[in-house]
Amino acid sequence: MTPDRAPVRSWLPGFLALGVIWGSSFLFIKVGVAELHPLHLTLYRVATGAATLLVVLAVLRDRLPREPRVWAHLVVVAAFGVALPFTLFGFGEQRVESMLAGIWNATTPLIVLPLAVLVFRTERLTVRRAVGLGLGFAGVLVVLGVWEGVGGSHFTGQLMCLGAAACYGVAIPYQKKFIAGSAYSGLSLSAAQLLVATAQLAVVAPLVAGAPPVPTGLSAKVVASVLALGALGTGLAFVINLRNIRLAGASTASTVTYLIPVFAVLVGAVVLGERMNWHQPVGALIVLVGVAVAQGMLGRRRPVEAPAPAAAPAAVPAGR
């Protein structure tokens, strides 16, 4: 079934569920870093996500990659697409509200584009994309509130969240250039990516933050947050995303980017009672308009896509 003929009711529930799951991830990070070092939180969530995808892999009778070249590239993708950004969001949320971290996650497409154009040569820079980047950059400045001056832990936390988005800006075009053409399924590549990230974190976390605490020593809400981040946000959500891509097409599925900050703000406000300054949602709106312009969502009608191939590149989506 081609994406343009797939009825909306077939993919919309999964699309909304994905927005809720990934938008809520920032709440779970906020709860987790209250008791866990950000590196330990990332280690636990990534290991849980890897275990979840390995189970799905076994059920579907798929297999992990066998080529050393693919695993070598996954070392880079795991570091910049999982270990570093997840940890940076953890450090950032020790200093800023979860809803603000969700807003910064929405800047990922604006960072991906210039790196894809200038470094990896996987995209072309057009006038439309340049306008979108300009709008997005203006939105970033509004979110930061640069007219109020810079400095302080809150500003540092925002830079950490921006740094997390920048890591995705390296990982996404890198995997598009070096891994997308492989014959392995997206599920297989994502499971392998999480396994590599788990190994990286298992080495780094004890050296930097000491031995991770035993789960029995954590509160129930933190354990639940880790399980939600790993099993739902990093495991099940990927399976839902793959289904959305196959039913609605990659471009339509990617518009979940616009829902994530909305749900992040709603969940942060309702559950944690967080509040933000006026310029942060205004800046977020400008960023999202910039993303829409850069991706061609506004203006001319985009041509209908062909269905995404089964061997679509793997990606544990940004900040989720």
Order of alpha helices (4+ residues) and beta strands (2+ residues): alpha-alpha-alpha-alpha-alpha-alpha-alpha-alpha-alpha-alpha-alpha-alpha-alpha-alpha
